[in-house]
Amino acid sequence: MNRKPRRAWFQIHLSTAIAMMLLSSGLLWANVRTSAFHQMYEHGENDAHVPTMARGWPMVFEMEPEEAYKYHAFAARFNQFEWRNVLINFGVCLGVIVVVGTIMEFHLRRREARTP
């Protein structure tokens, strides 16, 4: 009867907490970093390629033209912020963190159950 008491279902291992913390910081970085690409704008006879800065992963939630194009006639069209995509990104990131934490805890608890 030298068995250790079982941990509660909501108590996680320290290595799981550290892995989830590092994963959440990586996902936060992926969401706030700026990526650049060219957006095509069709304006009647004058078509233009606008250098655009975007933020968000997996969905782009903010898009704006680069500094040199901010006051151009069509800049307002690209200055967008999508709350729906923010919520999608939050849900995806939360899901990834929960899945990774659950898998790690499953393996850690199996290993603890096997050790005498």
MODELLER restraints for C-alpha pairs under 7 A, 6 or more apart:
rsr = mdl.restraints
at = mdl.atoms
rsr.add(forms.Gaussian(group=physical.xy_distance, feature=features.Distance(at['CA:12:A'], at['CA:105:A']), mean=6.88, stdev=0.5))
rsr.add(forms.Gaussian(group=physical.xy_distance, feature=features.Distance(at['CA:16:A'], at['CA:101:A']), mean=6.04, stdev=0.5))
rsr.add(forms.Gaussian(group=physical.xy_distance, feature=features.Distance(at['CA:16:A'], at['CA:104:A']), mean=6.20, stdev=0.5))
rsr.add(forms.Gaussian(group=physical.xy_distance, feature=features.Distance(at['CA:16:A'], at['CA:105:A']), mean=6.73, stdev=0.5))
rsr.add(forms.Gaussian(group=physical.xy_distance, feature=features.Distance(at['CA:20:A'], at['CA:97:A']), mean=6.09, stdev=0.5))
rsr.add(forms.Gaussian(group=physical.xy_distance, feature=features.Distance(at['CA:20:A'], at['CA:101:A']), mean=6.35, stdev=0.5))
rsr.add(forms.Gaussian(group=physical.xy_distance, feature=features.Distance(at['CA:23:A'], at['CA:97:A']), mean=6.91, stdev=0.5))
rsr.add(forms.Gaussian(group=physical.xy_distance, feature=features.Distance(at['CA:24:A'], at['CA:97:A']), mean=6.83, stdev=0.5))
rsr.add(forms.Gaussian(group=physical.xy_distance, feature=features.Distance(at['CA:27:A'], at['CA:93:A']), mean=6.60, stdev=0.5))
rsr.add(forms.Gaussian(group=physical.xy_distance, feature=features.Distance(at['CA:30:A'], at['CA:56:A']), mean=6.76, stdev=0.5))
rsr.add(forms.Gaussian(group=physical.xy_distance, feature=features.Distance(at['CA:30:A'], at['CA:57:A']), mean=5.90, stdev=0.5))
rsr.add(forms.Gaussian(group=physical.xy_distance, feature=features.Distance(at['CA:31:A'], at['CA:55:A']), mean=6.10, stdev=0.5))
rsr.add(forms.Gaussian(group=physical.xy_distance, feature=features.Distance(at['CA:31:A'], at['CA:56:A']), mean=4.16, stdev=0.5))
rsr.add(forms.Gaussian(group=physical.xy_distance, feature=features.Distance(at['CA:31:A'], at['CA:57:A']), mean=4.96, stdev=0.5))
rsr.add(forms.Gaussian(group=physical.xy_distance, feature=features.Distance(at['CA:32:A'], at['CA:55:A']), mean=5.70, stdev=0.5))
rsr.add(forms.Gaussian(group=physical.xy_distance, feature=features.Distance(at['CA:32:A'], at['CA:56:A']), mean=6.18, stdev=0.5))
rsr.add(forms.Gaussian(group=physical.xy_distance, feature=features.Distance(at['CA:33:A'], at['CA:55:A']), mean=6.01, stdev=0.5))
rsr.add(forms.Gaussian(group=physical.xy_distance, feature=features.Distance(at['CA:34:A'], at['CA:53:A']), mean=6.13, stdev=0.5))
rsr.add(forms.Gaussian(group=physical.xy_distance, feature=features.Distance(at['CA:34:A'], at['CA:54:A']), mean=5.58, stdev=0.5))
rsr.add(forms.Gaussian(group=physical.xy_distance, feature=features.Distance(at['CA:34:A'], at['CA:55:A']), mean=5.11, stdev=0.5))
rsr.add(forms.Gaussian(group=physical.xy_distance, feature=features.Distance(at['CA:35:A'], at['CA:53:A']), mean=5.68, stdev=0.5))
rsr.add(forms.Gaussian(group=physical.xy_distance, feature=features.Distance(at['CA:35:A'], at['CA:54:A']), mean=5.33, stdev=0.5))
rsr.add(forms.Gaussian(group=physical.xy_distance, feature=features.Distance(at['CA:35:A'], at['CA:55:A']), mean=6.45, stdev=0.5))
rsr.add(forms.Gaussian(group=physical.xy_distance, feature=features.Distance(at['CA:36:A'], at['CA:51:A']), mean=6.93, stdev=0.5))
rsr.add(forms.Gaussian(group=physical.xy_distance, feature=features.Distance(at['CA:36:A'], at['CA:52:A']), mean=5.67, stdev=0.5))
rsr.add(forms.Gaussian(group=physical.xy_distance, feature=features.Distance(at['CA:36:A'], at['CA:53:A']), mean=4.62, stdev=0.5))
rsr.add(forms.Gaussian(group=physical.xy_distance, feature=features.Distance(at['CA:36:A'], at['CA:54:A']), mean=6.28, stdev=0.5))
rsr.add(forms.Gaussian(group=physical.xy_distance, feature=features.Distance(at['CA:37:A'], at['CA:51:A']), mean=5.88, stdev=0.5))
rsr.add(forms.Gaussian(group=physical.xy_distance, feature=features.Distance(at['CA:37:A'], at['CA:52:A']), mean=5.41, stdev=0.5))
rsr.add(forms.Gaussian(group=physical.xy_distance, feature=features.Distance(at['CA:37:A'], at['CA:53:A']), mean=6.59, stdev=0.5))
rsr.add(forms.Gaussian(group=physical.xy_distance, feature=features.Distance(at['CA:38:A'], at['CA:49:A']), mean=5.85, stdev=0.5))
rsr.add(forms.Gaussian(group=physical.xy_distance, feature=features.Distance(at['CA:38:A'], at['CA:50:A']), mean=5.35, stdev=0.5))
rsr.add(forms.Gaussian(group=physical.xy_distance, feature=features.Distance(at['CA:38:A'], at['CA:51:A']), mean=4.48, stdev=0.5))
rsr.add(forms.Gaussian(group=physical.xy_distance, feature=features.Distance(at['CA:38:A'], at['CA:52:A']), mean=5.54, stdev=0.5))
rsr.add(forms.Gaussian(group=physical.xy_distance, feature=features.Distance(at['CA:39:A'], at['CA:49:A']), mean=5.62, stdev=0.5))
rsr.add(forms.Gaussian(group=physical.xy_distance, feature=features.Distance(at['CA:39:A'], at['CA:50:A']), mean=5.14, stdev=0.5))
rsr.add(forms.Gaussian(group=physical.xy_distance, feature=features.Distance(at['CA:39:A'], at['CA:51:A']), mean=6.33, stdev=0.5))
rsr.add(forms.Gaussian(group=physical.xy_distance, feature=features.Distance(at['CA:39:A'], at['CA:52:A']), mean=6.13, stdev=0.5))
rsr.add(forms.Gaussian(group=physical.xy_distance, feature=features.Distance(at['CA:40:A'], at['CA:48:A']), mean=6.01, stdev=0.5))
rsr.add(forms.Gaussian(group=physical.xy_distance, feature=features.Distance(at['CA:40:A'], at['CA:49:A']), mean=4.70, stdev=0.5))
rsr.add(forms.Gaussian(group=physical.xy_distance, feature=features.Distance(at['CA:40:A'], at['CA:50:A']), mean=6.30, stdev=0.5))
rsr.add(forms.Gaussian(group=physical.xy_distance, feature=features.Distance(at['CA:41:A'], at['CA:47:A']), mean=5.83, stdev=0.5))
rsr.add(forms.Gaussian(group=physical.xy_distance, feature=features.Distance(at['CA:41:A'], at['CA:48:A']), mean=5.27, stdev=0.5))
rsr.add(forms.Gaussian(group=physical.xy_distance, feature=features.Distance(at['CA:41:A'], at['CA:49:A']), mean=6.19, stdev=0.5))
rsr.add(forms.Gaussian(group=physical.xy_distance, feature=features.Distance(at['CA:42:A'], at['CA:48:A']), mean=6.52, stdev=0.5))
rsr.add(forms.Gaussian(group=physical.xy_distance, feature=features.Distance(at['CA:50:A'], at['CA:65:A']), mean=6.69, stdev=0.5))
rsr.add(forms.Gaussian(group=physical.xy_distance, feature=features.Distance(at['CA:51:A'], at['CA:65:A']), mean=5.98, stdev=0.5))
rsr.add(forms.Gaussian(group=physical.xy_distance, feature=features.Distance(at['CA:51:A'], at['CA:66:A']), mean=5.76, stdev=0.5))
rsr.add(forms.Gaussian(group=physical.xy_distance, feature=features.Distance(at['CA:52:A'], at['CA:63:A']), mean=6.79, stdev=0.5))
rsr.add(forms.Gaussian(group=physical.xy_distance, feature=features.Distance(at['CA:52:A'], at['CA:64:A']), mean=5.67, stdev=0.5))
rsr.add(forms.Gaussian(group=physical.xy_distance, feature=features.Distance(at['CA:52:A'], at['CA:65:A']), mean=4.28, stdev=0.5))
rsr.add(forms.Gaussian(group=physical.xy_distance, feature=features.Distance(at['CA:52:A'], at['CA:66:A']), mean=5.46, stdev=0.5))
rsr.add(forms.Gaussian(group=physical.xy_distance, feature=features.Distance(at['CA:53:A'], at['CA:63:A']), mean=5.73, stdev=0.5))
rsr.add(forms.Gaussian(group=physical.xy_distance, feature=features.Distance(at['CA:53:A'], at['CA:64:A']), mean=5.40, stdev=0.5))
rsr.add(forms.Gaussian(group=physical.xy_distance, feature=features.Distance(at['CA:53:A'], at['CA:65:A']), mean=5.89, stdev=0.5))
rsr.add(forms.Gaussian(group=physical.xy_distance, feature=features.Distance(at['CA:53:A'], at['CA:66:A']), mean=6.12, stdev=0.5))
rsr.add(forms.Gaussian(group=physical.xy_distance, feature=features.Distance(at['CA:54:A'], at['CA:60:A']), mean=6.40, stdev=0.5))
rsr.add(forms.Gaussian(group=physical.xy_distance, feature=features.Distance(at['CA:54:A'], at['CA:62:A']), mean=5.58, stdev=0.5))
rsr.add(forms.Gaussian(group=physical.xy_distance, feature=features.Distance(at['CA:54:A'], at['CA:63:A']), mean=4.41, stdev=0.5))
rsr.add(forms.Gaussian(group=physical.xy_distance, feature=features.Distance(at['CA:54:A'], at['CA:64:A']), mean=6.55, stdev=0.5))
rsr.add(forms.Gaussian(group=physical.xy_distance, feature=features.Distance(at['CA:55:A'], at['CA:61:A']), mean=6.09, stdev=0.5))
rsr.add(forms.Gaussian(group=physical.xy_distance, feature=features.Distance(at['CA:55:A'], at['CA:62:A']), mean=5.24, stdev=0.5))
rsr.add(forms.Gaussian(group=physical.xy_distance, feature=features.Distance(at['CA:55:A'], at['CA:63:A']), mean=6.60, stdev=0.5))
rsr.add(forms.Gaussian(group=physical.xy_distance, feature=features.Distance(at['CA:56:A'], at['CA:62:A']), mean=6.91, stdev=0.5))
rsr.add(forms.Gaussian(group=physical.xy_distance, feature=features.Distance(at['CA:57:A'], at['CA:89:A']), mean=6.33, stdev=0.5))
rsr.add(forms.Gaussian(group=physical.xy_distance, feature=features.Distance(at['CA:58:A'], at['CA:89:A']), mean=6.23, stdev=0.5))
rsr.add(forms.Gaussian(group=physical.xy_distance, feature=features.Distance(at['CA:59:A'], at['CA:85:A']), mean=5.73, stdev=0.5))
rsr.add(forms.Gaussian(group=physical.xy_distance, feature=features.Distance(at['CA:59:A'], at['CA:89:A']), mean=6.31, stdev=0.5))
rsr.add(forms.Gaussian(group=physical.xy_distance, feature=features.Distance(at['CA:60:A'], at['CA:85:A']), mean=6.69, stdev=0.5))
rsr.add(forms.Gaussian(group=physical.xy_distance, feature=features.Distance(at['CA:61:A'], at['CA:81:A']), mean=5.58, stdev=0.5))
rsr.add(forms.Gaussian(group=physical.xy_distance, feature=features.Distance(at['CA:61:A'], at['CA:82:A']), mean=4.84, stdev=0.5))
rsr.add(forms.Gaussian(group=physical.xy_distance, feature=features.Distance(at['CA:61:A'], at['CA:83:A']), mean=6.90, stdev=0.5))
rsr.add(forms.Gaussian(group=physical.xy_distance, feature=features.Distance(at['CA:61:A'], at['CA:85:A']), mean=5.19, stdev=0.5))
rsr.add(forms.Gaussian(group=physical.xy_distance, feature=features.Distance(at['CA:61:A'], at['CA:86:A']), mean=5.76, stdev=0.5))
rsr.add(forms.Gaussian(group=physical.xy_distance, feature=features.Distance(at['CA:62:A'], at['CA:80:A']), mean=5.64, stdev=0.5))
rsr.add(forms.Gaussian(group=physical.xy_distance, feature=features.Distance(at['CA:62:A'], at['CA:81:A']), mean=4.52, stdev=0.5))
rsr.add(forms.Gaussian(group=physical.xy_distance, feature=features.Distance(at['CA:62:A'], at['CA:82:A']), mean=6.42, stdev=0.5))
rsr.add(forms.Gaussian(group=physical.xy_distance, feature=features.Distance(at['CA:63:A'], at['CA:78:A']), mean=6.19, stdev=0.5))
rsr.add(forms.Gaussian(group=physical.xy_distance, feature=features.Distance(at['CA:63:A'], at['CA:79:A']), mean=5.73, stdev=0.5))
rsr.add(forms.Gaussian(group=physical.xy_distance, feature=features.Distance(at['CA:63:A'], at['CA:80:A']), mean=5.27, stdev=0.5))
rsr.add(forms.Gaussian(group=physical.xy_distance, feature=features.Distance(at['CA:63:A'], at['CA:81:A']), mean=6.66, stdev=0.5))
rsr.add(forms.Gaussian(group=physical.xy_distance, feature=features.Distance(at['CA:64:A'], at['CA:78:A']), mean=5.30, stdev=0.5))
rsr.add(forms.Gaussian(group=physical.xy_distance, feature=features.Distance(at['CA:64:A'], at['CA:79:A']), mean=4.41, stdev=0.5))
rsr.add(forms.Gaussian(group=physical.xy_distance, feature=features.Distance(at['CA:64:A'], at['CA:80:A']), mean=6.49, stdev=0.5))
rsr.add(forms.Gaussian(group=physical.xy_distance, feature=features.Distance(at['CA:65:A'], at['CA:75:A']), mean=6.35, stdev=0.5))
rsr.add(forms.Gaussian(group=physical.xy_distance, feature=features.Distance(at['CA:65:A'], at['CA:78:A']), mean=6.30, stdev=0.5))
rsr.add(forms.Gaussian(group=physical.xy_distance, feature=features.Distance(at['CA:65:A'], at['CA:79:A']), mean=6.85, stdev=0.5))
rsr.add(forms.Gaussian(group=physical.xy_distance, feature=features.Distance(at['CA:69:A'], at['CA:75:A']), mean=6.50, stdev=0.5))
